[in-house]
């Protein structure tokens, strides 16, 4: 069964940190580029960070550069998003995405709320 399962979301105070994980199964994880997207209430889904299949190329949205770090462990079929110095505007549902030339896969999302 093809699956992407996110975890690690929750409620955190401004300035705090969270680490999101996305566990993949049912496909050849190491052949897929992986990304994290987020969607805040009333807003469109936006790309947060992306990493190529071997981890050679990484991109970030300007709004998270210097605060978020994407990484992957192909031996564990898992991609991570380390989020530091969180701000209220980072509040959103965060989605994991896997992409190959022929397939696009989404996780179910995990809620991140930054509030005091």
N, C-alpha and C positions, 0 to 999 in steps of 0.2 A: 504494500500500500504506500503510495506516494504521500509524504507528509512533511510539513514544516511546522514545528511546534515552538512558539516563543515562550519565554519565561523571564522572570526577573523584574517585571514592572512593579509599580506600587506608588505609595505616597512618600514624598521626600520634601524636606524644607529647601527653600532657595539657598544655593551654594553647596548643596549636598551632591552625592554621587549615587549612581545606580549602574549595574552591569546587566545588560540584556543578553540572553542567549537564544539561539535558534538551532534546534536539533533537527537534522534532516534525515529522512529515511525513504527507501523505495526507489532511489535513483542514484546515479553516479555523481556524488556531491563534488568531487574534485574536478569535474568537467564543467561546472557551472560557475558563472559569475554570481556573486551574492551582494545583496543590497539591503539597506534598512530604509524604509519610508515611514512617514508619520502623517496623521490626519487629525487636525484639531477640529472641534465642533464648528460647523458652518464654513469650513475651509476645504480646499481641495487637498488631495493627498500629494505630498511632496517628497522628493528624494532627500535623504539625510546623508547617507554615505554608501559607497560602493567599493567593492574589491574584486579584482579579477580572479580567475580560477586558481592560479598559483600564487596569488597575493602580490604580484609584481607591480600592479597599478592600483592606486587608491585615490578616491575623490571624495570631497566633502562639500556639503552646502556651505555657503559663506557664513551663514548664521551659527554654525556649530564648529567651524574651524578653530583649532586650538583648545577646544573643550571636549570634543568627542573623538574616540578612536575606534575604528573598525578593525577586526582581526578575524582570522579563521584558523581552524585546526582541521586539516583534511583527514587526519588519522581518527578524529572523533566525529567527523561529519557535522561540525558545529561552527557557526559564525557568531561573533560577539560584537556588542557595541558598549564600550565603556563610556559613560557619560559623567563628566565632572562639571563643577561650577554650574549646576542646573539653575535655570531661570523659570519663572512662571510661564513665560511664552514657549517653553519646551513641553508644556502639558499637551498631550495628544495620545492617540492610540498608535503604537509603533508596530509596523508590519515588517516581516522578513520576506524577501523576494529572491527567487532563484531564476536565472535565465541562461538558456543555451540558444543556439541558432534556431532550434525548432520548438522550444517549450518555455513557458512562463508559469511559475508556480508561486502561490502566495500562502502565507501562514494566516492564522485566525486573528492575530494581533494581541498586544498586551498593553494595558493602560498604564501610562506614566502621568502622575499628577504632581506638580511642583507647587506647593502652597505652604504658607506658614499658619 
